[in-house]
Amino acid sequence: MCGIVGLYLKNPKLKPKLGKMFKPMIIEMTNRGPDSAGVAVYRNPVKKNETKFSLAHNDPAFDWKKIDTGLEKALKCDCKVAKIGNHCILVTTAKEKPVVEWLAKHYPDVRVVGSGHTIEIFKETGLPANVYDKFNLDEAQGTHIIGHTRMATESAVTTAGSHPFATGADLCLVHNGSLSNHNRLRENLRREGMEFQTENDTEVAAAYMTWKLRSGASLRETLEDSLRDLDGFYTFLVGTHDGFAVVRDPIACKHAVIAETDDYVAMATEYRAIAHLPGADDAKIWEPEPTKIYTWGGNA
């Protein structure tokens, strides 16, 4: 039993309020997932020749400047780092693969939590309110945000096992449910060059979607194929650089509700996470249908 929440702003004037609007949504899901929480916020897009990495380390006192200077020297690139809690946002002109390989070789305790041009991911064990405050997310400004509160059922309570899961290119996934074929699919994806940090089934689903997108499929095509290739019961909320999508398995036994107004689209496991939003009383509200793909933004 976990909680998933998402907020996509259709009205640009609301961007400065994104974090404040979202905070009550994720806190409302605390009793569905008190073990850990995570948020992916889409903000501050970098230049076309840059990549933004979300990095994490278990030691809050870790010196991120070593990453900055080490990468600049080794890869002859420009870098800048910004420490946020025990996470760091790294922006660099180096290509993604050499950065990941250099980090794995020289700083294996540093986790690559996400990468792309707009995404920033923060996740940690503990109550959602504490996690949200740790990373000062109520001050977040941006276009959209997705989050997850976890009650661990299939793996240990760790930061690495927390959602969201991202495997590159601004893709991010939160999941309520369970996959039955994730072990076999993980091995197939490894043969395609995908790498994994945990045994969590949601990381497999995220890797599958990244692999499909890298192969040239659209987001809609990727989600259509996932209904065939991912076996289990699930509600997926998928973030991309300019929007998000929602899809449920054919049985659709995991809760989900969507509310849409002229200003925003909100998705949550339960309506009580949406009720506080301005205009929620007048929103169009519905339960997403099984196997139907809902997308907002341009990456459909």
Secondary structure, 3 states (H helix, E strand, C coil): CCEEEEEEECCHHHHHHHHHHHHHHHHHCHHHCECEEEEEEECCCCCCCCEEEEEECCCCCCCCHHHHHHHHHHHCCCEEEEEECCEEEEEECCCHHHHHHHHHHHCCCCEEEEEECCEEEEEEECCHHHHHHHCCHHHCCCCEEEEEEECCCCCCCCCCCCCCECCCCCCEEEEEEEECCHHHHHHHHHHCCCCCCCCCHHHHHHHHHHHHHHCCCCHHHHHHHHHHHCCEEEEEEEEECCEEEEEECCCCCCCCEEEECCCEEEEECCHHHCCCCCCHHHCEEECCCCCCCEEECCCC
